[in-house]
């Protein structure tokens, strides 16, 4: 698999992609030995809603698994329950610790997964070879504008993703022997594109089998499918949310077009205040987010300075 092949597949029509996805799911279930060997990873977001719908076209009784991290939008929890009530078989799992506990122990999710991981690794072992690479000038360097995080009194890391999401699913897989069908797309990030190309396709077998049958889809395909099938989706999308990961996550919030905290403050002010009050080493998430946003000239929605337009 190479990037040109991926790009060609991403240009397929939606009908072609649907056929490819159904074939991918069917092959994965067959190779693993049946429905009791697999599960559909269901987050309640639009991508996994499309994935579950496609899985159920072939296998109406396929098991979907939702991880309630304790950091989900209330609308997501409601939608998962509604999907259950409508006939989907959904198992709900949970992490062993709360988001507040994870952030207090491991640090805040700031900037992005790769940046947070680099900051964390440099801080815990500044003299390692890895730290030298991140602090150098190569392609894997830690961007200069985020190096202030190395000396902040609070920790920064991507451990919350591991502890709140990955570990509960890994535990479920160990206990049940089931393998995942996941709704990630190569177009979502350079990291996921690289993973797709390295794996050589949507299905991976061997020691850790996994299926990613939406890998060649794009955001536009997801919305087109939702409209064509008249699929219900979580209400939070209709309230301004572009994505529905953990509602208090700081990853990507520094970008000018990101409005997650605006939506959270408007729709769930108590949740907003709770999350902003989470602490690490005595520093609040509000303080850490305030500083990270200011690097890009941005502000938290309840700290936005007044301007001519707001006065008018």
SEKE-262275 format. One record per residue (C-alpha): residue number from 0; x, y, z; residue in one letter. Coordinates in nm, 4 decimals. Each point is the difference from the previous one (the first is absolute). Layout:
N
<pt NUM, <X, Y, Z>, "A">
...
END
This chain:
312
<pt 0, <0.0000, 0.0000, 0.0000>, "X">
<pt 1, <0.1301, 0.3460, -0.0918>, "X">
<pt 2, <-0.1323, 0.3553, 0.0209>, "X">
<pt 3, <-0.1038, 0.0072, -0.3668>, "X">
<pt 4, <-0.2160, -0.3085, 0.0475>, "X">
<pt 5, <-0.1586, 0.1549, 0.3087>, "X">
<pt 6, <-0.0701, 0.3251, -0.1857>, "X">
<pt 7, <-0.1574, -0.1940, -0.2873>, "X">
<pt 8, <-0.2270, -0.1854, 0.2417>, "X">
<pt 9, <-0.0940, 0.3218, 0.1764>, "X">
<pt 10, <-0.1243, 0.1270, -0.3374>, "X">
<pt 11, <-0.2364, -0.2944, -0.0410>, "X">
<pt 12, <-0.3731, 0.0710, -0.0001>, "X">
<pt 13, <-0.1898, -0.0505, 0.3248>, "X">
<pt 14, <-0.1662, -0.3067, -0.1513>, "X">
<pt 15, <0.3400, -0.1545, -0.0715>, "X">
<pt 16, <0.1180, 0.0778, 0.3532>, "X">
<pt 17, <-0.3108, -0.1568, 0.1521>, "X">
<pt 18, <0.0577, -0.3200, -0.1981>, "X">
<pt 19, <0.3657, -0.0017, 0.1058>, "X">
<pt 20, <-0.0908, 0.0544, 0.3652>, "X">
<pt 21, <-0.2628, -0.2736, 0.0056>, "X">
<pt 22, <0.2451, -0.2398, -0.1617>, "X">
<pt 23, <0.2672, 0.0969, 0.2533>, "X">
<pt 24, <-0.2334, -0.0643, 0.2955>, "X">
<pt 25, <-0.1260, -0.3284, -0.1412>, "X">
<pt 26, <0.3543, -0.1251, -0.0640>, "X">
<pt 27, <0.1153, 0.0975, 0.3497>, "X">
<pt 28, <-0.2888, -0.1756, 0.1753>, "X">
<pt 29, <0.0430, -0.3097, -0.2169>, "X">
<pt 30, <0.3794, -0.0217, 0.0495>, "X">
<pt 31, <-0.0334, 0.0350, 0.3777>, "X">
<pt 32, <-0.2636, -0.2730, 0.0238>, "X">
<pt 33, <-0.3331, 0.1754, 0.0486>, "X">
<pt 34, <-0.1848, 0.2741, 0.1862>, "X">
<pt 35, <0.1051, -0.1231, 0.3430>, "X">
<pt 36, <0.3610, 0.0817, -0.0901>, "X">
<pt 37, <-0.0468, 0.3689, -0.0877>, "X">
<pt 38, <-0.1564, 0.3221, 0.1221>, "X">
<pt 39, <-0.0771, 0.3402, -0.1489>, "X">
<pt 40, <0.1635, 0.2883, 0.1847>, "X">
<pt 41, <-0.2792, 0.2550, 0.0537>, "X">
<pt 42, <0.0750, 0.3459, 0.1400>, "X">
<pt 43, <-0.3394, 0.1533, -0.0708>, "X">
<pt 44, <0.1634, 0.2410, -0.2460>, "X">
<pt 45, <-0.1015, 0.0326, -0.3640>, "X">
<pt 46, <0.2827, -0.2170, -0.1414>, "X">
<pt 47, <-0.0703, -0.2942, 0.2280>, "X">
<pt 48, <-0.3739, 0.0471, -0.0565>, "X">
<pt 49, <0.0595, -0.0534, -0.3724>, "X">
<pt 50, <0.2274, -0.2960, 0.0774>, "X">
<pt 51, <-0.2566, -0.1681, 0.2242>, "X">
<pt 52, <-0.2731, 0.0523, -0.2584>, "X">
<pt 53, <0.2150, -0.1679, -0.2671>, "X">
<pt 54, <0.0945, -0.2852, 0.2338>, "X">
<pt 55, <-0.3666, -0.0599, 0.0744>, "X">
<pt 56, <-0.0861, -0.0107, -0.3705>, "X">
<pt 57, <0.1922, -0.3274, -0.0061>, "X">
<pt 58, <-0.0327, -0.1102, 0.3624>, "X">
<pt 59, <-0.3020, 0.1545, 0.1809>, "X">
<pt 60, <0.1033, -0.1607, 0.3299>, "X">
<pt 61, <0.3662, 0.1036, -0.0019>, "X">
<pt 62, <0.1234, 0.1120, 0.3411>, "X">
<pt 63, <0.0867, 0.3687, 0.0292>, "X">
<pt 64, <0.2127, 0.1194, 0.2920>, "X">
<pt 65, <-0.0183, 0.3520, 0.1428>, "X">
<pt 66, <0.2509, 0.1283, 0.2541>, "X">
<pt 67, <-0.1504, 0.2549, 0.2370>, "X">
<pt 68, <0.3153, 0.1876, 0.0979>, "X">
<pt 69, <-0.1767, 0.2421, 0.2333>, "X">
<pt 70, <0.0946, 0.2777, -0.2422>, "X">
<pt 71, <-0.2794, -0.0471, -0.2548>, "X">
<pt 72, <-0.2529, 0.2597, -0.1070>, "X">
<pt 73, <-0.3388, -0.0732, 0.1622>, "X">
<pt 74, <-0.1430, -0.0116, -0.3518>, "X">
<pt 75, <0.2361, -0.2853, -0.0866>, "X">
<pt 76, <-0.1127, -0.2049, 0.3007>, "X">
<pt 77, <-0.3630, 0.0663, -0.0948>, "X">
<pt 78, <0.0624, -0.1008, -0.3614>, "X">
<pt 79, <0.1690, -0.3255, 0.1002>, "X">
<pt 80, <-0.3025, -0.0862, 0.2152>, "X">
<pt 81, <-0.2346, 0.0889, -0.2869>, "X">
<pt 82, <0.2004, -0.2198, -0.2377>, "X">
<pt 83, <-0.0290, -0.2851, 0.2499>, "X">
<pt 84, <-0.3746, 0.0532, 0.0298>, "X">
<pt 85, <-0.0301, -0.0074, -0.3795>, "X">
<pt 86, <0.1361, -0.3547, -0.0075>, "X">
<pt 87, <0.3787, 0.0214, -0.0146>, "X">
<pt 88, <0.1893, -0.2384, 0.2292>, "X">
<pt 89, <0.2305, 0.2280, 0.1995>, "X">
<pt 90, <0.2249, -0.0849, 0.2933>, "X">
<pt 91, <0.1163, 0.2934, 0.2147>, "X">
<pt 92, <0.3461, -0.0130, 0.1571>, "X">
<pt 93, <0.1783, 0.2499, 0.2237>, "X">
<pt 94, <0.3567, 0.0940, 0.0966>, "X">
<pt 95, <0.1330, -0.0777, 0.3440>, "X">
<pt 96, <0.0558, 0.3675, 0.0833>, "X">
<pt 97, <-0.1795, 0.3296, -0.0568>, "X">
<pt 98, <0.1278, 0.2768, -0.2310>, "X">
<pt 99, <0.0671, 0.2162, 0.3065>, "X">
<pt 100, <0.2233, -0.2719, 0.1473>, "X">
<pt 101, <0.1840, -0.0626, -0.3283>, "X">
<pt 102, <0.0711, 0.3698, -0.0606>, "X">
<pt 103, <0.1146, 0.0454, 0.3575>, "X">
<pt 104, <0.2458, -0.2901, -0.0301>, "X">
<pt 105, <0.1249, 0.0203, -0.3596>, "X">
<pt 106, <-0.0595, 0.3569, -0.1158>, "X">
<pt 107, <-0.2210, 0.2011, -0.2320>, "X">
<pt 108, <-0.0807, -0.0852, -0.3640>, "X">
<pt 109, <0.1330, 0.3137, -0.1701>, "X">
<pt 110, <0.0781, 0.0946, -0.3637>, "X">
<pt 111, <-0.0051, -0.3484, -0.1613>, "X">
<pt 112, <0.0826, -0.3629, 0.0742>, "X">
<pt 113, <0.3430, 0.0103, -0.1627>, "X">
<pt 114, <0.0994, 0.3307, 0.1609>, "X">
<pt 115, <-0.1276, -0.1070, 0.3422>, "X">
<pt 116, <0.1868, -0.3295, -0.0250>, "X">
<pt 117, <0.3235, 0.1764, -0.0967>, "X">
<pt 118, <-0.0310, 0.2438, 0.2878>, "X">
<pt 119, <-0.0635, -0.2869, 0.2408>, "X">
<pt 120, <0.2966, -0.2069, -0.1191>, "X">
<pt 121, <0.2435, 0.2924, 0.0082>, "X">
<pt 122, <-0.1111, 0.0940, 0.3501>, "X">
<pt 123, <0.0370, -0.3491, 0.1470>, "X">
<pt 124, <0.3358, -0.0731, -0.1667>, "X">
<pt 125, <0.1569, 0.3196, -0.1391>, "X">
<pt 126, <0.3384, -0.1629, -0.0706>, "X">
<pt 127, <-0.1300, -0.2945, -0.2029>, "X">
<pt 128, <0.0650, -0.0503, -0.3709>, "X">
<pt 129, <-0.3731, 0.0476, -0.0643>, "X">
<pt 130, <0.0023, 0.3318, 0.1841>, "X">
<pt 131, <0.2968, 0.1077, -0.2097>, "X">
<pt 132, <-0.1978, -0.0677, -0.3180>, "X">
<pt 133, <-0.3020, 0.1930, 0.1248>, "X">
<pt 134, <0.2142, 0.2936, 0.1081>, "X">
<pt 135, <0.1953, 0.0066, -0.3258>, "X">
<pt 136, <-0.0895, 0.1514, -0.3355>, "X">
<pt 137, <-0.1143, -0.3097, -0.1881>, "X">
<pt 138, <-0.3486, -0.0969, -0.1164>, "X">
<pt 139, <-0.0883, -0.1417, 0.3433>, "X">
<pt 140, <0.0983, 0.3114, 0.1941>, "X">
<pt 141, <-0.2218, 0.1536, 0.2633>, "X">
<pt 142, <-0.1213, 0.3319, -0.1418>, "X">
<pt 143, <0.1713, 0.2981, 0.1614>, "X">
<pt 144, <-0.3245, 0.1702, 0.0984>, "X">
<pt 145, <-0.1029, -0.2988, 0.2123>, "X">
<pt 146, <0.3295, -0.0507, 0.1792>, "X">
<pt 147, <-0.1179, 0.2222, 0.2836>, "X">
<pt 148, <-0.1995, -0.3084, 0.1111>, "X">
<pt 149, <0.3277, -0.1656, 0.0999>, "X">
<pt 150, <0.0382, 0.2287, 0.2996>, "X">
<pt 151, <-0.3623, 0.0578, 0.1015>, "X">
<pt 152, <-0.0977, -0.1073, 0.3555>, "X">
<pt 153, <-0.2613, -0.2400, -0.1429>, "X">
<pt 154, <0.0538, -0.3096, -0.2125>, "X">
<pt 155, <-0.1081, -0.0411, -0.3620>, "X">
<pt 156, <-0.0598, -0.3431, -0.1524>, "X">
<pt 157, <-0.2215, -0.2127, -0.2229>, "X">
<pt 158, <-0.0472, -0.2628, 0.2691>, "X">
<pt 159, <-0.3697, 0.0765, 0.0415>, "X">
<pt 160, <-0.0667, -0.1570, -0.3419>, "X">
<pt 161, <0.1743, -0.3167, 0.1138>, "X">
<pt 162, <-0.1591, -0.0180, 0.3430>, "X">
<pt 163, <-0.3532, 0.1094, -0.0861>, "X">
<pt 164, <-0.0412, -0.1646, -0.3418>, "X">
<pt 165, <0.2669, -0.2462, -0.1091>, "X">
<pt 166, <0.0433, -0.1910, 0.3253>, "X">
<pt 167, <-0.3734, -0.0724, 0.0515>, "X">
<pt 168, <-0.0251, -0.1366, -0.3546>, "X">
<pt 169, <0.3175, -0.2050, 0.0396>, "X">
<pt 170, <-0.1365, -0.1442, 0.3236>, "X">
<pt 171, <-0.3281, -0.0836, -0.1734>, "X">
<pt 172, <0.1898, -0.1737, -0.2812>, "X">
<pt 173, <0.2073, -0.2066, 0.2432>, "X">
<pt 174, <-0.3071, -0.1063, 0.1948>, "X">
<pt 175, <-0.2162, -0.0877, -0.3024>, "X">
<pt 176, <0.2494, -0.0928, -0.2712>, "X">
<pt 177, <-0.1828, 0.2305, -0.2414>, "X">
<pt 178, <0.1811, 0.2197, -0.2537>, "X">
<pt 179, <-0.1016, 0.3517, -0.1065>, "X">
<pt 180, <-0.1637, 0.1529, -0.3033>, "X">
<pt 181, <0.0856, 0.3699, 0.0277>, "X">
<pt 182, <-0.1304, 0.3084, -0.1847>, "X">
<pt 183, <0.3229, 0.1963, -0.0496>, "X">
<pt 184, <0.0865, 0.1585, -0.3360>, "X">
<pt 185, <0.3416, 0.0580, -0.1565>, "X">
<pt 186, <-0.1095, 0.3534, -0.0940>, "X">
<pt 187, <-0.0339, 0.1002, 0.3659>, "X">
<pt 188, <0.3703, 0.0557, 0.0593>, "X">
<pt 189, <0.3465, -0.0639, -0.1366>, "X">
<pt 190, <0.0526, -0.2542, 0.2772>, "X">
<pt 191, <-0.3050, -0.2039, -0.1001>, "X">
<pt 192, <0.0951, 0.0201, -0.3662>, "X">
<pt 193, <0.3461, -0.1337, 0.0849>, "X">
<pt 194, <-0.1497, -0.2806, 0.2083>, "X">
<pt 195, <-0.2339, -0.0985, -0.2830>, "X">
<pt 196, <0.2808, -0.0089, -0.2547>, "X">
<pt 197, <0.2236, -0.1982, 0.2333>, "X">
<pt 198, <-0.2755, -0.2547, 0.0679>, "X">
<pt 199, <-0.0620, -0.0418, -0.3722>, "X">
<pt 200, <-0.3769, 0.0252, 0.0031>, "X">
<pt 201, <-0.3162, 0.0128, 0.2083>, "X">
<pt 202, <0.0309, -0.3469, 0.1560>, "X">
<pt 203, <0.2974, -0.1099, 0.2057>, "X">
<pt 204, <0.0438, -0.3591, 0.1104>, "X">
<pt 205, <0.2743, -0.1714, 0.1968>, "X">
<pt 206, <0.0645, 0.0450, 0.3724>, "X">
<pt 207, <-0.2356, 0.2960, 0.0449>, "X">
<pt 208, <-0.2730, -0.0141, -0.2666>, "X">
<pt 209, <-0.1966, 0.3199, -0.0556>, "X">
<pt 210, <-0.2252, 0.1402, -0.2683>, "X">
<pt 211, <-0.0231, 0.3652, -0.1042>, "X">
<pt 212, <-0.2528, -0.0210, -0.2848>, "X">
<pt 213, <-0.0550, 0.3779, -0.0277>, "X">
<pt 214, <0.3701, 0.0691, -0.0587>, "X">
<pt 215, <-0.0484, 0.1265, -0.3575>, "X">
<pt 216, <-0.3030, 0.2150, 0.0860>, "X">
<pt 217, <0.0084, 0.3778, 0.0492>, "X">
<pt 218, <-0.1989, 0.2360, 0.2185>, "X">
<pt 219, <-0.2145, 0.0898, -0.3005>, "X">
<pt 220, <-0.0797, -0.3687, -0.0557>, "X">
<pt 221, <-0.1177, -0.0365, 0.3598>, "X">
<pt 222, <-0.2426, 0.2909, -0.0302>, "X">
<pt 223, <-0.1209, -0.1162, -0.3401>, "X">
<pt 224, <-0.0757, -0.3452, 0.1402>, "X">
<pt 225, <-0.1816, 0.1474, 0.3012>, "X">
<pt 226, <-0.2185, 0.2101, -0.2295>, "X">
<pt 227, <-0.0633, -0.2813, -0.2488>, "X">
<pt 228, <-0.0983, -0.2471, 0.2731>, "X">
<pt 229, <-0.1764, 0.2618, 0.2130>, "X">
<pt 230, <0.2039, -0.1254, 0.2942>, "X">
<pt 231, <-0.0688, 0.1486, 0.3427>, "X">
<pt 232, <0.3125, 0.1457, 0.1609>, "X">
<pt 233, <0.0752, 0.1406, 0.3436>, "X">
<pt 234, <-0.1734, 0.3305, 0.0627>, "X">
<pt 235, <0.3233, 0.1748, 0.0974>, "X">
<pt 236, <0.0886, 0.0194, -0.3725>, "X">
<pt 237, <-0.3074, 0.2156, -0.0520>, "X">
<pt 238, <0.1162, 0.2285, 0.2821>, "X">
<pt 239, <0.3319, 0.0949, -0.1568>, "X">
<pt 240, <0.2398, -0.2839, 0.0835>, "X">
<pt 241, <0.2244, -0.0950, -0.2930>, "X">
<pt 242, <0.1379, -0.3061, 0.1776>, "X">
<pt 243, <-0.1160, -0.1902, 0.3050>, "X">
<pt 244, <0.3056, -0.1404, 0.1719>, "X">
<pt 245, <0.0545, 0.0679, 0.3682>, "X">
<pt 246, <-0.1848, 0.3237, 0.0682>, "X">
<pt 247, <0.2803, 0.1544, 0.2055>, "X">
<pt 248, <0.2953, -0.1031, -0.2147>, "X">
<pt 249, <0.2470, 0.2760, -0.0855>, "X">
<pt 250, <0.1496, -0.1707, -0.3051>, "X">
<pt 251, <-0.0439, 0.2285, -0.3003>, "X">
<pt 252, <-0.1868, 0.2696, 0.1911>, "X">
<pt 253, <0.2721, 0.2540, -0.0802>, "X">
<pt 254, <-0.1066, 0.0242, -0.3646>, "X">
<pt 255, <-0.1927, 0.3072, -0.1109>, "X">
<pt 256, <-0.3000, -0.1942, -0.1320>, "X">
<pt 257, <-0.0449, -0.2175, 0.3086>, "X">
<pt 258, <-0.3122, 0.0810, 0.2031>, "X">
<pt 259, <-0.0249, -0.3001, 0.2344>, "X">
<pt 260, <0.0208, 0.2033, 0.3185>, "X">
<pt 261, <-0.2498, 0.2537, -0.1311>, "X">
<pt 262, <-0.2452, -0.2837, -0.0615>, "X">
<pt 263, <0.0705, -0.1614, 0.3355>, "X">
<pt 264, <-0.0445, 0.3260, 0.1917>, "X">
<pt 265, <-0.3225, 0.0831, -0.1833>, "X">
<pt 266, <-0.1608, -0.3449, 0.0223>, "X">
<pt 267, <0.1417, -0.1370, 0.3256>, "X">
<pt 268, <0.1429, 0.2802, 0.2167>, "X">
<pt 269, <0.0227, -0.2223, 0.3100>, "X">
<pt 270, <0.2096, -0.2546, -0.1910>, "X">
<pt 271, <0.2150, 0.2834, -0.1336>, "X">
<pt 272, <0.0667, 0.1345, 0.3505>, "X">
<pt 273, <0.0697, -0.3480, 0.1357>, "X">
<pt 274, <0.2574, -0.0786, -0.2692>, "X">
<pt 275, <0.1679, 0.3393, 0.0276>, "X">
<pt 276, <0.0396, -0.0727, 0.3710>, "X">
<pt 277, <0.1944, -0.3264, -0.0482>, "X">
<pt 278, <0.3528, 0.0384, 0.1355>, "X">
<pt 279, <0.3508, -0.1354, -0.0387>, "X">
<pt 280, <0.2676, 0.0942, 0.2542>, "X">
<pt 281, <-0.2330, 0.2650, 0.1398>, "X">
<pt 282, <-0.0544, 0.1741, -0.3358>, "X">
<pt 283, <-0.3459, 0.0042, -0.1575>, "X">
<pt 284, <-0.0783, -0.1088, -0.3536>, "X">
<pt 285, <-0.1375, 0.3513, -0.0537>, "X">
<pt 286, <0.3419, 0.1507, 0.0733>, "X">
<pt 287, <0.1755, -0.2466, -0.2287>, "X">
<pt 288, <-0.2507, 0.0456, -0.2834>, "X">
<pt 289, <0.0113, 0.3778, 0.0334>, "X">
<pt 290, <0.3744, 0.0038, -0.0581>, "X">
<pt 291, <-0.0106, -0.2518, -0.2863>, "X">
<pt 292, <-0.2705, 0.1955, -0.1826>, "X">
<pt 293, <0.1794, 0.3301, 0.0445>, "X">
<pt 294, <0.2979, -0.1349, -0.1961>, "X">
<pt 295, <-0.2276, 0.0133, -0.3056>, "X">
<pt 296, <-0.1745, 0.3200, 0.1090>, "X">
<pt 297, <-0.3121, -0.1824, 0.1161>, "X">
<pt 298, <-0.2056, 0.0070, 0.3201>, "X">
<pt 299, <-0.2364, -0.2207, 0.1937>, "X">
<pt 300, <-0.3586, 0.0951, -0.0871>, "X">
<pt 301, <-0.0760, 0.1445, 0.3441>, "X">
<pt 302, <0.3258, 0.1995, -0.0025>, "X">
<pt 303, <-0.0282, 0.1528, -0.3469>, "X">
<pt 304, <0.0866, 0.3706, 0.0270>, "X">
<pt 305, <-0.2686, 0.2447, -0.1044>, "X">
<pt 306, <0.0248, 0.1528, -0.3482>, "X">
<pt 307, <-0.2007, 0.2401, -0.2124>, "X">
<pt 308, <-0.2230, -0.2737, -0.1389>, "X">
<pt 309, <-0.0832, -0.1488, 0.3408>, "X">
<pt 310, <-0.0846, 0.3473, 0.1334>, "X">
<pt 311, <-0.2321, 0.0674, -0.2921>, "X">
END
